[in-house]
Amino acid sequence: MREYLFVIVVAALMTYAFTPLMRTLAVRTGAYTAVRDRDVHTIPIPRLGGVAIFVGFAAACLAAARLPRLRQLFEQDEIRGVLIAAAIVCLVGAIDDIRELDWFAKLGGQLIAAGALAYHNVQFHTVPVGMQVVLPPSILLALTVLVVLVSTNAINFIDGLDGLASGVVGIAALSFFAYAYFISRTYEPPDVFSTSALISAAVVGCAVGFLPHNFFPARIFMGDSGALLFGLLLAAATITITGSVDGADISTEPVAATVLPLIVPLAIFLLPLVDVIWAVIRRTRAGRRPWQPDAGHLHHRMLAFGHGHRRAVLILWAWAAAVSLGSVSFVFLAPQLAAGVLVVMLGVAAALTVLLPRVVVGTHRPHVYPRYRRQRPEDR
């Protein structure tokens, strides 16, 4: 555990230190997030924070390569592939932060990054349904690319309030770390040093280091360089752990052994996943393209319900923690106790969501967004 704590600290310190430098660069290059009708911020905010996040992640990997027990992970090709793919999406996102790429160019960058992951063996080799199910390589490759695309775009979709995406990613990464760490302890012999745990620990550190600059009122946004990067890293952590887990590693009960290897990774990522699926359905039903932005995301709903900016972010963090950490508890707690923990956490999150706007004096005035509006060129 000490090695992982060191990785987290290195990632946090390097991200924290480099973020002000990237803010200065963003100001000089004109990399600002303009104010649009669907946005919450009222003044243009510099972006490019994702480049600092990449520096933090790369520094954490370099530090891990010097540690005796984590060094063994670098004898394989996976970490190299993750770093290459992370550099690709961060570069594409940084160019978009400065010059506003169209959706097709960004999609191309994500596909190239997904291909780099697969080329370096970061891909599904089996599907953990009870006994491992081996599918044709083409299907497993397509599944790998799909997970990368969904993950990168889900983080991009949820990045709408100061600190929201950073916190949700940090919670998801912490959950993935706990999941990978506790499963690895059940191996024979136990080996808690895995690629998924290393990636997750580094992402936790990057999120912690970036949040002081990004929480309300934000001094810098992560931009597409950060949203795409965080999404890809979570996808890599998901792929490396999900494709190697046997149901028997999680539970001796047949039903749990069949369901949990698939449900836990999905639950960890549930909040961004729900937001992106809901957005696609909502926009398609309205006769719009799925990638055309609107003001119907979860964070917009929270503001419209009467929560202030900070409170909306904190409550959405609570929902993310309830679902992700609650689902991971099934791995190391008795099923009845884990179910109780999950129900309590969900109940607390629901109560805070519903009751706080009614009981807090001087509560935030609900923000009204136009449900549908004509798309301006700068919103496309």
C-alpha positions in Angstrom: 0.0 0.0 0.0 2.9 2.4 0.7 3.9 2.2 -3.0 0.5 3.2 -4.1 0.3 6.1 -1.6 3.6 7.4 -3.0 2.2 7.2 -6.5 -0.9 9.2 -5.4 1.3 11.9 -3.7 3.5 12.3 -6.7 0.6 12.6 -9.1 -1.2 15.1 -6.8 1.9 17.3 -6.3 2.9 17.4 -10.0 -0.6 18.1 -11.2 -1.1 20.8 -8.6 2.2 22.4 -9.4 1.8 22.4 -13.2 -1.8 23.6 -13.3 -1.0 27.3 -12.7 1.6 27.1 -15.5 -1.1 25.7 -17.9 -3.4 28.5 -16.8 -0.8 31.0 -17.8 -0.3 29.2 -21.1 -4.1 29.1 -21.7 -4.4 32.8 -21.2 -1.5 33.5 -23.6 -2.9 31.2 -26.3 -6.5 32.3 -25.9 -7.7 28.9 -24.7 -10.9 30.0 -23.0 -14.2 28.4 -22.4 -16.7 31.0 -23.7 -20.0 31.8 -21.9 -22.9 30.1 -23.6 -26.6 30.0 -22.7 -26.3 26.5 -21.3 -23.2 27.3 -19.2 -23.1 28.1 -15.5 -20.0 30.3 -15.4 -20.5 34.0 -16.1 -17.0 34.9 -17.4 -14.6 33.1 -19.8 -12.4 30.6 -17.9 -9.0 29.4 -19.1 -8.8 25.7 -19.9 -5.9 23.3 -20.8 -5.9 21.8 -17.3 -5.8 18.4 -18.9 -2.1 18.9 -19.9 -1.2 19.4 -16.2 -3.2 16.2 -15.4 -1.2 14.3 -18.0 2.1 15.6 -16.5 1.0 14.4 -13.1 0.0 11.0 -14.5 3.3 10.6 -16.4 5.3 11.6 -13.4 3.5 9.1 -11.2 4.2 6.3 -13.8 7.9 7.3 -13.8 8.0 7.2 -10.1 6.3 3.8 -10.0 8.9 2.5 -12.4 11.6 3.2 -9.8 9.8 1.4 -6.9 10.8 -2.2 -6.3 7.4 -3.9 -6.3 5.7 -1.8 -9.0 8.7 -2.0 -11.3 7.5 -5.5 -12.4 4.5 -3.9 -14.1 6.8 -2.1 -16.6 8.2 -5.4 -17.8 5.0 -5.7 -19.8 3.7 -3.4 -22.5 0.5 -2.2 -21.0 1.7 0.9 -19.1 3.6 2.0 -22.2 0.4 1.7 -24.2 -1.6 3.6 -21.7 0.9 6.5 -21.7 1.0 6.6 -25.5 -2.8 6.6 -25.7 -3.1 9.2 -23.0 -0.7 11.5 -24.8 -2.7 11.1 -28.0 -6.1 12.1 -26.5 -4.5 14.8 -24.4 -2.9 16.3 -27.5 -6.2 16.1 -29.4 -8.0 17.7 -26.5 -5.4 20.4 -26.1 -5.7 21.3 -29.8 -9.5 21.5 -29.3 -9.1 23.7 -26.3 -7.2 26.2 -28.3 -8.6 25.9 -31.9 -12.0 24.1 -31.5 -11.9 20.9 -33.5 -15.0 19.5 -35.0 -16.6 16.3 -33.5 -15.2 14.1 -36.4 -11.6 15.1 -35.6 -12.0 14.4 -31.9 -13.6 11.0 -32.6 -10.7 10.2 -34.9 -8.3 11.0 -32.1 -10.2 8.8 -29.7 -10.2 5.9 -32.1 -6.4 6.2 -32.6 -5.9 6.2 -28.9 -8.1 3.1 -28.5 -6.1 1.4 -31.2 -2.9 2.3 -29.4 -4.3 0.7 -26.2 -5.3 -2.5 -28.0 -1.9 -2.7 -29.9 -0.2 -2.6 -26.5 -2.4 -5.4 -25.1 -4.7 -3.2 -23.2 -7.9 -4.9 -24.4 -10.5 -7.4 -23.4 -9.3 -11.0 -23.8 -12.3 -12.6 -22.2 -15.7 -11.5 -20.8 -16.2 -12.3 -17.1 -19.6 -14.0 -17.1 -19.4 -16.8 -14.6 -16.6 -18.8 -16.2 -14.6 -16.7 -18.5 -16.2 -16.4 -22.0 -13.8 -16.2 -24.9 -15.1 -14.3 -27.9 -13.6 -13.8 -31.4 -10.7 -11.3 -31.3 -12.6 -8.9 -33.6 -15.5 -8.7 -31.1 -13.2 -8.2 -28.2 -11.4 -5.4 -30.0 -14.7 -3.7 -30.9 -15.7 -4.0 -27.2 -12.5 -2.4 -26.2 -12.9 0.5 -28.6 -16.5 1.0 -27.5 -15.6 1.2 -23.8 -12.9 3.8 -24.6 -15.4 5.9 -26.7 -18.2 5.7 -24.1 -15.8 6.5 -21.2 -14.1 9.5 -22.8 -17.4 11.1 -24.0 -19.1 10.4 -20.7 -16.6 12.4 -18.7 -16.8 15.1 -21.3 -20.6 15.2 -21.0 -20.5 15.5 -17.2 -17.9 18.2 -17.1 -20.4 21.1 -16.6 -19.9 22.4 -13.1 -16.7 23.5 -11.3 -15.0 20.4 -9.8 -17.8 18.0 -10.8 -15.9 15.9 -13.3 -12.7 16.0 -11.3 -14.5 14.7 -8.2 -16.5 12.1 -10.0 -13.4 10.8 -11.7 -11.5 10.8 -8.4 -14.3 8.8 -6.7 -14.5 6.3 -9.6 -10.7 5.9 -9.6 -10.7 5.3 -5.9 -13.4 2.7 -6.3 -11.5 1.0 -9.1 -8.4 1.0 -6.9 -10.2 -0.7 -4.0 -11.8 -3.2 -6.4 -8.5 -4.2 -8.0 -6.6 -4.2 -4.7 -9.0 -6.4 -2.8 -9.5 -8.8 -5.6 -5.7 -9.1 -6.0 -5.4 -10.1 -2.3 -7.5 -13.2 -3.1 -5.1 -14.5 -5.7 -2.9 -17.5 -4.9 -0.3 -16.3 -4.2 -1.7 -12.8 -3.3 -0.3 -10.0 -5.6 -1.8 -6.5 -5.0 0.4 -4.9 -7.7 -1.6 -4.7 -10.9 -1.8 -2.3 -13.9 -5.4 -1.4 -13.0 -4.5 -0.5 -9.4 -1.6 1.6 -10.6 -3.6 3.5 -13.1 -6.4 4.1 -10.6 -4.0 5.3 -7.9 -2.4 7.7 -10.3 -5.8 9.1 -11.4 -6.8 9.6 -7.8 -3.7 11.7 -7.3 -4.3 13.7 -10.5 -7.9 14.4 -9.4 -6.8 15.5 -5.9 -4.1 17.7 -7.3 -6.3 19.4 -9.9 -9.4 20.0 -7.6 -8.0 22.9 -5.6 -7.7 24.9 -8.9 -11.0 23.6 -10.3 -13.5 23.7 -7.5 -16.0 26.5 -7.4 -15.0 29.2 -8.2 -12.8 27.6 -10.7 -9.6 29.3 -11.9 -9.1 26.8 -14.7 -11.1 24.1 -16.5 -9.7 20.8 -17.5 -11.1 21.3 -21.0 -11.3 18.5 -23.5 -7.6 17.7 -22.9 -8.6 16.7 -19.4 -12.0 15.2 -19.9 -10.8 12.9 -22.8 -7.7 12.0 -20.8 -9.6 11.1 -17.6 -12.1 9.1 -19.6 -9.4 7.1 -21.4 -7.5 6.4 -18.1 -10.7 5.1 -16.5 -11.4 3.0 -19.5 -7.9 1.5 -19.3 -8.4 0.7 -15.6 -11.8 -0.9 -16.5 -10.4 -3.0 -19.3 -7.3 -4.3 -17.5 -9.2 -5.4 -14.4 -12.5 -6.6 -16.1 -10.8 -8.7 -18.7 -8.7 -10.6 -16.2 -11.2 -11.2 -13.3 -12.7 -14.6 -12.7 -16.0 -14.7 -10.8 -14.5 -17.0 -8.3 -12.1 -14.3 -7.3 -15.0 -12.1 -6.1 -17.4 -14.5 -4.5 -18.0 -18.2 -3.8 -21.7 -17.8 -4.4 -22.6 -18.8 -8.0 -25.0 -15.8 -8.7 -22.6 -13.2 -7.2 -19.7 -14.8 -9.1 -21.6 -14.5 -12.3 -23.0 -11.0 -11.9 -20.5 -8.9 -9.9 -17.5 -9.0 -12.3 -19.7 -7.1 -14.8 -21.9 -5.1 -12.5 -19.2 -3.6 -10.3 -17.3 -1.9 -13.1 -20.6 -0.6 -14.6 -21.7 0.7 -11.2 -18.5 2.5 -10.5 -19.0 4.4 -13.8 -22.8 4.7 -13.5 -23.2 8.4 -13.0 -21.4 9.6 -16.1 -22.8 6.6 -18.0 -26.4 7.5 -17.1 -25.8 11.1 -18.1 -24.4 10.3 -21.6 -27.1 7.7 -22.3 -29.8 10.1 -21.2 -28.4 12.9 -23.3 -28.3 10.7 -26.4 -31.9 9.6 -25.9 -33.1 13.1 -25.1 -31.5 14.8 -28.1 -32.5 12.1 -30.5 -36.1 12.3 -29.4 -36.0 16.0 -29.9 -34.8 15.5 -33.5 -31.2 16.7 -32.8 -27.8 15.1 -33.2 -26.6 13.2 -30.1 -23.4 15.3 -29.9 -25.2 18.7 -30.1 -25.0 20.2 -26.5 -28.0 21.2 -24.5 -28.9 22.2 -20.9 -30.5 18.9 -19.8 -27.6 17.2 -18.1 -27.8 16.0 -14.5 -25.9 19.0 -13.2 -28.4 21.4 -15.0 -31.3 19.4 -13.4 -29.7 19.9 -9.9 -29.4 23.6 -10.4 -33.0 23.8 -11.7 -34.1 21.9 -8.6 -32.8 24.6 -6.4 -29.3 23.6 -5.4 -26.4 26.1 -5.5 -23.3 25.5 -7.5 -21.2 24.0 -4.7 -24.0 22.0 -3.2 -25.0 20.5 -6.6 -21.5 19.3 -7.1 -21.2 17.9 -3.6 -24.5 16.0 -3.9 -23.6 14.6 -7.3 -20.3 13.5 -5.7 -22.4 11.8 -3.0 -24.4 9.9 -5.6 -21.2 8.8 -7.3 -19.7 7.6 -4.0 -22.9 5.8 -3.0 -23.2 3.8 -6.2 -19.5 3.1 -6.9 -18.2 2.5 -3.3 -21.4 0.8 -2.4 -21.1 -1.6 -5.2 -17.4 -2.3 -4.5 -18.4 -3.2 -0.9 -19.9 -6.4 -2.2 -16.4 -7.6 -3.0 -15.1 -7.6 0.6 -18.3 -7.5 2.8 -21.0 -10.1 3.3 -23.8 -9.6 0.8 -26.4 -8.6 3.4 -24.1 -6.1 5.0 -23.0 -4.7 1.6 -26.6 -4.3 0.5 -27.3 -2.4 3.7 -24.4 -0.1 3.1 -25.5 0.5 -0.4 -29.1 1.2 0.6 -28.1 3.6 3.3 -25.7 5.5 1.1 -28.3 5.8 -1.7 -30.9 6.9 0.9 -28.6 9.7 2.2 -27.9 10.9 -1.3 -31.6 10.9 -2.2 -32.5 12.7 1.0 -29.9 15.4 0.5 -31.1 15.9 -3.1 -34.8 16.3 -2.2 -34.8 17.9 1.2 -31.9 20.4 1.2 -33.6 23.0 -1.2 -36.6 22.9 1.1 -34.9 23.3 4.5 -31.8 25.5 3.9 -32.5 29.1 4.5 -31.4 31.4 1.6 -31.3 28.4 -0.7 -30.2 28.8 -4.3 -32.8 30.2 -6.6 -33.7 27.6 -9.3 -31.9 28.3 -12.6 -34.2 28.1 -15.6 -32.6 26.8 -18.8 -34.4 26.8 -22.2 -35.2 23.2 -22.9 -34.7 23.4 -26.6 -33.2 26.2 -28.5 -31.8 26.9 -31.9 -28.1 26.0 -32.1 -25.7 28.8 -32.5 -22.5 28.1 -34.6 -20.3 28.4 -31.5 -22.3 25.6 -29.7 -21.7 23.1 -32.4 
